[in-house]
Amino acid sequence: MRKLFIAGNWKMNKTITEALDLAKELKENVGEVSALTIAICPSFLCLDALTNVVRKTSIKLGAQNMYHKDEGAFTGEVSALMLRDAGCDYVILGHSERRQYFSETNDLINKKTKAALKHGLVPIVCVGETLQEREAGKTFDVVKDHVTKSLKDLTHEELKKIVIAYEPVWAIGTGKTATPEQAQEVHGYIRSLLSEMANADVAQSIVIQYGGSVKPDNTKDLMKQKDIDGALVGGASLTADSFTAIITNALEVIRAGKGT
């Protein structure tokens, strides 16, 4: 049975001092929660400091990006080996902002995904369409392109180790959220793609998060959907109160019977 997974993507926010304060609050609030998976993904600069805060808690640490080479003359990049050494369990790959602002391609994301898996990191692979693509009726085409090419040539066992985050680009940071029904439709489609790429058992084992203006007041309705297994949270993960509320609401969905 898939376990709900709530991850906070802090993006380019929080100084080390601010990140420490937030992590300490989260440790107090949800540090012993075990019914679902929790991760925080701060900037690279904050990883080492936060490792000591979340150690021996249920909160996992993730990074927001990485390069696909282990080492070398790649100024400004960070490797999977470095992230593991810094205490990371997860890494976000192919976020729409990486695709949009840094021209990341499916091929590059595929290389990064393989490198992350090689070194024991769980990739959170992001997929999703823009508003223009949705309005043009291309949502499924875009999602299929992202999923099949970003996860190309992965074995069944490797596929079981990844997380997918469906993030409709038109809902990221805009205040707009896909309705639970819209999100479920795409999540269900992603799971059908995974079944074609591998088999039904593999597809049913993979956690698929929703990302796009996730807030405390929409968490429950999203998490109740059959194929939505958690959330990749942006702005609402930047305060302890809102991120804790999202986790609390997800726990209520679990208590009501999801995943049991």
Secondary structure, DSSP 8 states (H G I E B T S, - for coil): ----EEEEE--S---HHHHHHHHHHHHHHHTT--SSEEEEE--HHHHHHHHHHHTTSSEEEEES---SSSSSS-TT---HHHHHHTT-SEEEES-HHHHHHS---HHHHHHHHHHHHHTT-EEEEEE---HHHHHTT-HHHHHHHHHHHHTTT--HHHHTT-EEEE--GGGSSSS----HHHHHHHHHHHHHHHHHHS-HHHHHHSEEEE-SS--HHHHHHHHTSTT--EEEESGGGSSHHHHHHHHHHHHHHHHTTTT-
